[in-house]
Amino acid sequence: MSTPAAVLFDFSGTLFRFEAADDWFAGLHDENGDDLHLDAQAELIRRMTQPVGLPAAIADDDRIAWEQRDLDPAKHRRAYLSMLRASGLTGEGHAEQLYGRVVDPHSWQIFPDTEKVLRGLRSAGIGVGVVSNIAFDLRDVLALHGIVDLVDAYALSFEVGAIKPDPRIFHAALDPLGVAPESALMIGDSEEADGGCRALGCAFELVHDVPVVQRRTALLDAVRARGVAIDVAD
């Protein structure tokens, strides 16, 4: 097994995770005026970070915004506000308040081995890229943790104009690194989106989007499985 010349990472659910704090829902209520129970809170967070399909209540221009949400910040905001309201968060300003958490760098929790892996790859001379379907600048999240400079190439859908698994977004990270797809490894939490890199010839390793405290070495395990030796002291 040859060591990859570059490793590409997904962002949400791979390097970082969007995890709600208890006080986020203080004062927020459903359409009946009741406080949101824990299951409802968890479902809202899931819909914000792992959207699958199209909410039935979203139509017309909001539907178009939903389909194009990762290509334009304004459409992303419109789509998610519509989704939150359709999901029962109808209080005055409540959808806006919760949506604001998504684009706040402080809302994103780093996985325990993220920095270790990025620094280990830098020490090994292996290029690093981040490939993300996203409509805000995630560099602010990495900068908050002092690791933004450990990434050599960023391919963000709203900047590239393409979303995974479109080959263009993978090439937008690989081309600046000067690495051919067959010499690269992609790590992500989605077989469909991130795993689309395999159509280009990239290797792929799947990690699971679970609470940060439950996933301590998934990234380390993924790169080691592809022949990248990262010492725990790095």
N, C-alpha and C positions, 0 to 999 in steps of 0.2 A: 504493500500500500504506500503510495507516494504522499508525502506531506503537502497539503494545499499551499499554494502561493498566496492565497488570500482567503479570508473568512468573512462572509457577509452575515449580518444579523438582522432579524426583525427587531422592532422596538417594543411594542406593547405585548405583554405576555411572554417576552423573551429576555430582554435586558432589564426592563422595568415593568411594574404592574400598577394599575390604577386601583387603589384600595381606599374605600370610604372610611372616614373617621366618624365616630358616633355623633359628634356635634353638627355634622353636615345636614342632618335631617331635623334638627331642632326648629320647630315652627313651621315645618312643611307638612301639608296634609293632602288628603285625596279629595275627590269631587264631592264627597259627603261631609267634608270638614273634619274628618277623623285623622288622627296622627297615623303616619305610615308604619305599618307593622314591619317586623324584620324581614319577612319573606318579600314584601313589596319593595323594601329598600334594596335588597339583594337583586331583585329582578330588574330594577331600574339601572343599577350599576352594570349588570350583565348586558342589558340592551345598549348601554353607552359604549361598552368596550368590545363586545362580541356580537355585533348586529348580524342576524341571519335572516335573510328574506326581507320583505317589505311589510311594515305594519299596515294592516288593512285600512285603518282610519286615515292614512295619509294619501291624499289625492291631488290631482292637478299640478300646480306649480311646486307644491311641497313634495310631491312624488318625484318630479324631475330633480329637485334639489337633493332628495335622498339618494337617487341613483348616481348623482355626480358629487356627492358630499366630500369625497377625498381628493377632489381636484380643485376645490375653490373654498377658501375660508368662509366667505359669506354664505355659500350654499350649505356648508357644513353646519354653521350656526342655525340657519333656517331649518334644516332637516332635523336636527336634534331637538330644537325647541318644539317642533311639531310632534316629534315622536314622544317627548316627555309629556306634553299636554294630552296626547292621545292615550297615554298610559295612565292617566289619572292625576297628573301633577298640574292641577288647574288653578291653584291659588295665585293671586296677583304677584308676579315677579318670581314665583317659585321655580319655574322651569329655567329662567335666566340664572337664578342663583345656583342651581345644581349644575347647569351647563358650564358656568364659570369655573367650576372645579376641574373640569377636563383640561382646560388650557392653562391652568395654574401649575407651574413646574413643581411646586411643593406637594401636589397631590400624588405624584408618581413615586412609588417605592422601588428602590433598587434591589435586585436579587443579590443574595450574599456573595456569589462568585463572579458577578459582572465585572467589577473593577479588576479582580485578580486575573481573569481571562484576557481582558483587553491589554493589561500591562504585560502579561506573559507573551501574547502575540507580538507586541511591540518589541520586547526583548529578543524574540526569535526572528525578527525581521520579516514577519508575515503581515501583509497588508490587511487592513480592516475597513469594511464598509457597513453602513446601516441602510437597509432598504425597507421603507415603511409606507404603507397606505395611511396617510395622515394629512390633515389640513391645517396644522400649526407647526411652528418651528420647534422641533424636539431638541434642537441644540441647546436651548435654554435649560432643559431638564438635565442634560449631561453636564452643562457648565455649572449648575448648582452643586453637582457632586465632584467637580474638579476633574472630569474625565473627557471633556469635549475634544481635547487635542489628541486623544488616543485613537480617534477615528479618522481615517485618511480620506474617506469619500462618503458623502451623504447623498442618497437618492430618495427624495421625499416626493410622494405622488403629486402634491399640489405644486411642486416646483418642476417636476419632470413632465407632467401632463399625461401620465399613464399610471395605472394601478396594477398591482400584482394580481394575476400571474402574467401580465403582459411582458414579453421579453424585453421591451424597451427600458423598463425600470431597473431590471437586473443589469443590463448593459450600461445604464447610467452610473452605476457604481463600479462595475468592472473596468470599463474603458479608462477612467482616470487612473486606476491602479495599474493599468497595462497588463492585466491578467486575462487569459482566455477562460471561458466558462468551464472547460474541462479540467482546469487547474485550480478551481475554486470550490469552496464549501459554503453552503447556505445553512443557517440554523434558524429555526422559527417554530411557532406553535400551531401553524395551519398547514395541513397537508395540501389543501387546495391552492391557497395563495402563495405561501412560501415554497411549498413543494413543486410549484410550477417551474422553478429553476431547473428541474431535471430535464425539461424539454430542450434546454440549451446545452445540456451536458454537465451541469454542475452536480456535485454530490450534495446530499441533503441529510440533515439530522433533525429529528423532531424532538422538541421539548414541550412540556405541558404547562399551560397557564393555570397555576394553582397559587394559593396564598404564599406570600414570600417566605413565611416561617416554615412552610412545608417543602420548600425546594432549595436545597443548599448547594448542590454540586452538579446540577443538570448541564450547565454550560461547560464546566470542566470535563464532565464525562463525555460530552458530545465532541469536543475537540480532541480529546485523548483517543476516542474511538477511531478518529481519522489520522492518527499518527502524530499529533502535535503534543510534545512533551512540555507540560507546564509544571514547574516545581511549586509546591504549596508555599514556599518561602518567597516567591516572586511578588 
